Amino acid sequence: MIVKETWKPIPAIPNYEVSTLGRVRGSKGILCRGSHKYHSVDLYTNGKRFSRYVHRLVAEAFIPNPDNKGEINHINGIKDDNRVENLQWSTRSENMKHAYDNGLNIPPIMFGKDNPAYKHGQLCK
């Protein structure tokens, strides 16, 4: 199946576009993404540099956010898969729940009375 790539301008930074496949281009072509677990690009306008996460650029361009949620979730858990169909707006709580439910994040160790093994002041063995 061939997926068509659609491009939209990045509103806040002229002369750059972002695509549904998670690519960013400027007047000189496709930009290389950083090697951090979340891909980022450096965009320039009026002599100033702006570092932006690619997943945020894709979501802002292509995914409506009527509830004004502040985070973007990678649905399949792969942080460098910035295709529009792999992204969704989420709250911090929704994003963390998704990570725990899918084994992407390890729950914190609970101490004291919050630990399920805690009984009458001693931890069960």
C-alpha positions in Angstrom: 0.0 0.0 0.0 1.4 3.4 -1.0 0.8 6.1 1.5 0.5 9.6 0.1 2.6 12.2 1.9 0.9 15.6 2.5 2.8 18.7 3.4 1.6 21.8 5.4 3.4 25.0 6.3 4.6 25.5 9.9 2.7 28.6 10.8 5.0 30.1 13.4 8.2 29.7 11.3 8.0 30.7 7.7 9.7 28.8 4.9 9.4 25.4 6.6 6.8 22.6 6.1 6.0 19.4 7.9 4.5 16.2 6.4 2.0 13.5 7.4 5.0 11.1 7.4 6.9 13.1 10.1 9.4 14.8 7.8 10.3 18.5 7.9 11.6 20.5 4.9 12.9 23.9 4.3 14.0 25.8 1.2 17.2 23.6 0.9 15.3 20.2 1.3 14.5 17.7 4.0 16.0 18.4 7.4 17.9 15.8 9.3 16.4 14.9 12.7 18.3 14.8 15.9 19.2 11.5 17.4 17.5 12.1 20.8 14.7 9.5 21.5 12.3 12.2 20.3 13.3 13.6 16.9 13.9 17.3 16.8 14.8 19.8 14.2 16.4 23.2 14.3 14.5 25.8 12.4 15.8 29.3 11.6 14.0 32.6 11.0 15.3 36.2 11.2 18.7 34.9 12.4 17.1 33.0 15.4 17.2 29.3 15.9 14.1 27.4 17.1 14.4 23.7 18.2 11.2 21.8 17.8 10.1 18.3 18.3 8.9 16.7 15.0 5.9 14.9 16.7 4.7 18.2 18.0 5.0 19.9 14.5 3.1 17.0 12.9 0.3 17.1 15.6 -0.1 20.9 15.4 -0.4 20.8 11.6 -2.6 17.8 11.1 -4.5 16.7 14.3 -7.3 18.8 15.7 -7.0 19.5 19.4 -10.5 20.8 20.5 -9.9 19.9 24.2 -6.6 21.8 24.2 -4.6 18.8 25.5 -0.9 19.6 26.0 0.9 16.4 25.1 1.3 14.2 22.2 1.2 10.4 22.6 2.9 8.0 20.3 0.2 5.3 20.0 2.6 2.4 19.1 5.1 3.5 21.7 7.9 4.1 19.2 9.1 7.6 19.9 10.7 8.2 16.5 7.6 7.1 14.5 6.1 10.5 13.8 3.6 9.5 11.2 0.3 11.4 11.8 -1.6 8.1 12.3 0.7 7.2 15.2 0.1 10.4 17.1 -2.7 11.7 19.3 -3.2 14.6 21.6 -3.4 13.6 25.3 -3.2 15.0 28.8 -0.2 14.2 30.9 -2.3 11.6 32.8 -3.5 9.9 29.6 0.0 9.8 28.3 1.4 8.2 31.5 -1.4 5.7 31.7 -0.8 4.7 28.1 2.9 4.2 28.9 2.2 2.0 32.0 -0.5 0.0 30.3 1.7 -0.8 27.4 4.9 -1.6 29.3 6.7 1.5 28.0 7.3 2.8 31.5 7.9 1.0 34.8 5.7 2.0 37.7 7.5 3.6 40.6 8.4 1.5 43.6 5.9 2.1 46.4 7.2 2.6 49.9 5.4 2.2 53.3 1.7 1.9 53.4 1.3 2.5 49.7 3.1 -0.8 49.0 0.7 -3.7 48.5 3.1 -6.0 50.4 3.0 -3.7 53.5 1.2 -5.2 56.5 1.1 -3.9 60.1 4.4 -2.0 59.8 6.3 -4.8 58.1 6.8 -5.8 54.5 5.7 -9.4 53.6 8.3 -11.7 52.3 
